[in-house]
Amino acid sequence: MTVLNRALSEVNPSIQVIVKSNLRSFRKKNGETQDELARAIGVTRQTILKVEKNRQVPVFILAALLANHYNATIEEIFECSFN
């Protein structure tokens, strides 16, 4: 359970957020490695790996940095839905 889902469960136990990352596609289209992207935005390669594999939901500032890096919107890089 992600931190976000844990927090939401305290407010409303029936709500669960699902975030799907399209980051790998953006990175591959740009011809970047995980390490190159990580260095470009100031995070670790492990952070990029976790976000790409949907193991970590990015904080807003990370999502904004990624969107800015690719000249895209946050919604283009991350799909969010609620159950």
C-alpha positions as CSV (number, residue, x, y, z in Angstrom):
1,M,0.0,0.0,0.0
2,T,1.4,3.4,-1.0
3,V,1.7,6.3,1.4
4,L,-1.1,8.0,-0.6
5,N,-3.4,5.1,-0.3
6,R,-2.6,4.7,3.4
7,A,-3.5,8.3,4.0
8,L,-6.7,8.1,1.9
9,S,-7.8,5.0,3.8
10,E,-7.8,7.0,7.0
11,V,-10.2,9.5,5.4
12,N,-12.3,7.1,3.4
13,P,-11.4,3.4,3.5
14,S,-13.2,2.6,0.2
15,I,-11.0,4.9,-1.9
16,Q,-7.8,3.6,-3.5
17,V,-5.7,5.6,-5.9
18,I,-4.0,3.8,-8.9
19,V,-1.1,5.7,-10.6
20,K,0.3,4.3,-13.8
21,S,3.6,5.7,-15.0
22,N,4.3,6.3,-18.7
23,L,7.8,7.6,-17.8
24,R,9.7,4.8,-19.5
25,S,8.0,5.6,-22.8
26,F,8.9,9.3,-22.5
27,R,12.5,8.4,-21.5
28,K,13.0,5.9,-24.4
29,K,11.5,8.3,-26.9
30,N,14.1,10.9,-25.7
31,G,16.9,8.3,-26.0
32,E,17.9,8.6,-22.3
33,T,19.1,6.1,-19.8
34,Q,17.6,6.0,-16.3
35,D,20.9,7.4,-15.1
36,E,20.9,10.3,-17.6
37,L,17.4,11.3,-16.7
38,A,18.1,11.0,-13.0
39,R,21.1,13.3,-13.3
40,A,19.2,15.8,-15.4
41,I,16.5,16.3,-12.8
42,G,18.6,15.8,-9.7
43,V,17.4,12.4,-8.3
44,T,18.9,8.9,-8.1
45,R,18.6,6.3,-10.8
46,Q,16.8,4.1,-8.2
47,T,14.1,6.8,-7.9
48,I,13.5,6.7,-11.7
49,L,13.5,2.9,-11.6
50,K,10.8,2.8,-8.8
51,V,8.6,5.4,-10.6
52,E,8.9,3.6,-13.9
53,K,7.9,0.2,-12.3
54,N,5.0,1.8,-10.4
55,R,6.7,1.0,-7.1
56,Q,6.7,4.6,-6.0
57,V,4.2,7.3,-6.5
58,P,6.1,10.5,-7.2
59,V,5.7,13.5,-5.0
60,F,4.3,16.5,-6.9
61,I,7.6,18.3,-7.3
62,L,9.2,15.2,-8.9
63,A,6.2,14.8,-11.3
64,A,6.5,18.5,-12.2
65,L,10.2,18.2,-12.8
66,L,9.7,15.2,-15.1
67,A,6.8,17.0,-17.0
68,N,9.0,20.1,-17.4
69,H,12.0,18.0,-18.6
70,Y,9.8,16.4,-21.3
71,N,7.8,19.5,-22.1
72,A,4.7,17.5,-21.2
73,T,1.9,17.6,-18.7
74,I,1.9,15.6,-15.5
75,E,-1.2,13.9,-16.8
76,E,0.6,12.7,-19.9
77,I,3.3,11.1,-17.9
78,F,1.1,9.7,-15.1
79,E,-2.3,8.3,-15.3
80,C,-4.4,8.5,-12.1
81,S,-7.6,6.6,-11.3
82,F,-9.6,5.9,-8.2
83,N,-11.2,2.7,-7.1
